[in-house]
Amino acid sequence: MSENAAARVPVGREFEIVREFGVDASPDQVWTAITTGTSGWLWPMEYEPKQGGAAPFGGVVAVWDPPHRLTGRVDSPDGVAGQILNQLDHVIEPREGGGSWVRYVHSGIFVDNWDDQYDGADKHTDFYLHTLRQYLRHFAGRGAAYASVDGPAASTAPDALDVVSRALGIPDNAAQGDAVLVTAPGGAPFEAVLDYRNRWFVGLRTGDAMVRIFGRNHFGAPVGVSVHDFAAGADAGKAARAWQDWLTGIFG
């Protein structure tokens, strides 16, 4: 390799994010959720069901051992800037007395803004895995219509997540676990459980859907909203358009 070519190779720093948690779901249910049910709690992803098969973001299935272990690895994630290695490892074990114990490890190499990227990934991990647990508890095995939108540039403002929460009608003093009356785009007010709330994220759950609100304004990006709708006949495209118009309106 020439000196100039070597200089163009990104130099990064490794990271590792580890979480362990129990769920009242069987290993088979957890396995299904992380392999074919991802639209119900994360976003639609596909794994080719074999070791060496295709994994999301242009990756490869490094370990395929149902329902015990899934590892996906990608050297240069498609569409992911600032990262040259990404690996997700899930270990699922039956828990004494029922349910499962899950060990989740997200590792890789960030090539720039390490502290900011790690901070964002670490906080997102807690929200995503909370949503997985909500899915397994309330919606396991149900298919979801998934929609995801980002707010306009104005939603990068420091108070953007608060603006969204207030526009939905969530009281400033409402805490995780409270029932709240929410006014969603284009619809009448409805009751939801505020299943997650901190300064970075808000989660709402009804009997047929979960709405996830991402305060990515804290990480230099627009606010994002994802909807996991389990109702019969749910229309992901219609939901995406409604939420996009709504976000544009409140920040317009």
C-alpha positions in Angstrom: 0.0 0.0 0.0 1.4 3.4 -0.9 1.9 6.1 1.7 -0.9 8.2 0.3 -3.3 5.2 0.3 -2.4 4.4 3.9 -3.2 8.0 4.9 -6.7 7.6 3.5 -7.6 4.6 5.7 -9.9 5.8 8.5 -8.4 5.5 12.0 -11.0 4.8 14.7 -11.5 3.8 18.2 -13.5 0.7 19.4 -16.6 0.9 21.5 -18.8 -1.6 23.3 -22.3 -1.2 24.8 -23.5 -4.1 27.0 -27.0 -4.6 28.4 -28.5 -7.6 30.2 -32.2 -7.9 31.1 -35.0 -10.4 31.8 -38.3 -10.7 29.9 -41.5 -12.7 30.5 -41.2 -14.2 27.1 -39.9 -17.5 25.9 -36.5 -17.7 24.0 -38.5 -18.6 20.9 -40.5 -15.4 21.2 -37.4 -13.3 21.8 -35.7 -14.9 18.8 -38.7 -14.2 16.6 -38.8 -10.6 17.8 -35.1 -9.9 16.9 -35.1 -11.8 13.6 -38.4 -11.4 11.9 -40.5 -9.2 14.1 -38.3 -6.1 14.1 -40.9 -3.8 12.6 -42.8 -4.2 15.9 -40.1 -2.5 18.0 -37.2 -1.2 16.0 -37.5 -1.0 12.2 -37.9 -3.6 9.4 -34.8 -5.7 9.1 -34.0 -9.0 7.4 -31.5 -11.7 8.3 -30.8 -14.6 5.9 -31.5 -17.5 8.3 -28.1 -19.2 8.2 -24.5 -18.6 9.4 -22.8 -16.7 6.6 -26.1 -15.3 5.4 -26.9 -11.7 4.6 -27.5 -9.3 7.6 -28.8 -5.7 7.7 -26.8 -2.8 6.4 -24.8 -4.9 4.0 -23.6 -7.2 6.8 -23.2 -10.9 7.4 -24.7 -13.3 9.9 -21.7 -14.3 12.0 -23.7 -16.6 14.4 -27.1 -18.2 13.7 -28.0 -20.5 16.5 -31.8 -20.3 17.1 -33.2 -19.5 19.6 -30.0 -19.0 21.6 -27.6 -16.6 19.8 -27.7 -14.2 16.9 -24.7 -12.1 15.8 -24.6 -9.8 12.8 -21.5 -8.1 11.7 -20.8 -5.4 9.1 -17.4 -3.9 8.2 -18.7 -0.7 6.5 -22.4 -0.2 7.4 -24.4 1.0 4.4 -25.7 4.5 5.0 -24.0 4.9 8.4 -21.4 7.7 8.5 -18.4 7.7 10.9 -18.3 4.0 11.5 -16.1 1.3 9.9 -17.2 -1.7 12.0 -20.6 -2.6 13.6 -21.6 -5.8 15.4 -24.8 -6.7 17.2 -24.7 -9.8 19.4 -27.7 -11.3 21.2 -27.5 -14.2 23.6 -30.8 -15.6 24.8 -31.1 -18.1 27.7 -34.2 -19.6 29.4 -34.7 -18.1 32.8 -35.4 -20.2 35.8 -39.1 -20.0 36.6 -40.0 -19.0 33.1 -39.2 -16.3 30.6 -35.7 -15.4 29.2 -32.5 -13.7 30.1 -31.0 -11.6 27.2 -27.5 -10.3 26.9 -27.1 -7.7 24.2 -23.7 -6.3 23.0 -23.3 -3.6 20.4 -19.7 -3.1 19.5 -17.7 -1.6 16.6 -15.4 1.2 15.7 -16.2 4.9 15.4 -13.9 6.9 13.3 -14.8 10.4 14.4 -16.7 12.3 17.1 -16.3 9.2 19.3 -17.7 10.8 22.5 -20.8 12.1 20.8 -21.4 9.0 18.8 -21.0 6.8 21.8 -23.3 8.9 23.9 -26.0 8.8 21.2 -25.7 5.1 20.7 -25.6 4.4 24.4 -28.8 6.4 25.1 -30.6 5.0 22.0 -29.8 1.5 23.1 -31.8 1.9 26.4 -34.8 3.2 24.5 -34.7 0.5 21.8 -34.4 -2.3 24.3 -37.2 -0.8 26.4 -39.3 -0.8 23.3 -38.4 -4.5 22.7 -39.5 -5.4 26.2 -42.8 -3.5 25.6 -43.3 -5.3 22.4 -42.7 -8.7 24.0 -45.0 -7.9 26.9 -47.9 -6.4 25.0 -47.7 -7.3 21.3 -45.5 -10.4 20.9 -46.1 -12.2 17.6 -48.3 -9.4 16.1 -47.2 -7.8 12.8 -46.8 -4.1 12.7 -47.2 -1.3 10.1 -44.0 0.7 10.6 -43.6 4.4 9.8 -40.7 6.7 10.6 -40.2 10.4 9.9 -37.9 13.2 10.8 -38.8 16.8 11.7 -37.6 19.8 9.7 -34.3 21.6 10.4 -36.0 23.8 13.1 -36.5 20.6 15.2 -32.8 20.6 16.0 -33.4 23.4 18.5 -32.5 22.6 22.1 -36.2 22.6 23.2 -37.5 20.6 20.2 -38.5 17.5 22.1 -40.4 19.6 24.6 -42.2 21.3 21.8 -43.3 18.0 20.4 -44.5 16.7 23.8 -46.6 19.8 24.5 -48.1 19.7 21.0 -49.2 16.2 21.7 -50.8 17.4 25.0 -48.4 15.6 27.3 -48.2 17.6 30.6 -44.7 18.7 31.6 -45.1 17.0 34.9 -46.3 13.6 33.5 -44.0 10.8 34.5 -43.2 7.4 33.0 -46.2 5.1 33.7 -48.8 7.8 33.7 -51.9 7.7 31.6 -52.1 10.8 29.3 -54.6 12.2 26.9 -52.8 12.6 23.5 -53.9 14.5 20.4 -52.2 12.8 17.5 -52.0 14.1 13.9 -55.4 14.2 12.3 -57.3 12.5 15.0 -59.4 12.9 18.1 -57.7 12.8 21.5 -57.0 9.4 22.9 -55.7 7.9 26.1 -52.2 6.4 26.1 -49.6 5.1 28.6 -46.5 7.2 28.8 -44.3 4.1 28.9 -41.0 6.0 28.6 -39.8 9.5 29.3 -36.5 11.2 29.9 -34.9 14.3 28.5 -34.0 12.4 25.3 -37.0 10.2 24.4 -40.7 9.8 24.8 -42.6 6.6 24.4 -46.4 6.2 24.1 -48.4 3.0 24.1 -52.0 2.2 23.3 -53.8 -1.1 22.9 -52.9 -1.2 19.2 -49.8 0.9 18.7 -46.5 2.3 20.1 -45.3 5.8 19.2 -41.6 6.5 19.8 -40.3 10.1 19.8 -36.6 10.6 19.5 -35.1 13.9 20.9 -32.2 13.7 18.5 -32.0 17.5 18.8 -29.8 16.7 21.7 -27.4 15.0 19.4 -27.4 17.6 16.6 -30.1 16.1 14.4 -33.9 16.7 13.9 -36.5 15.1 16.2 -37.7 11.8 14.9 -41.0 9.9 15.3 -41.6 6.2 14.6 -44.9 4.4 14.8 -45.5 0.7 15.3 -49.2 0.2 14.5 -50.6 -3.3 15.2 -54.2 -2.5 14.2 -55.8 -4.5 11.4 -55.5 -2.5 8.2 -53.0 -0.1 9.5 -51.5 2.1 6.7 -47.8 2.9 7.2 -47.7 5.4 4.3 -50.7 7.3 5.6 -49.2 7.4 9.1 -45.9 8.7 7.8 -47.5 11.5 5.8 -49.7 12.5 8.7 -46.8 12.7 11.2 -44.5 14.4 8.6 -47.1 17.1 8.0 -47.7 17.5 11.7 -44.0 17.9 12.6 -43.6 20.4 9.7 -46.6 22.3 11.0 -45.5 22.7 14.6 -42.0 23.7 13.6 -43.1 25.8 10.7 
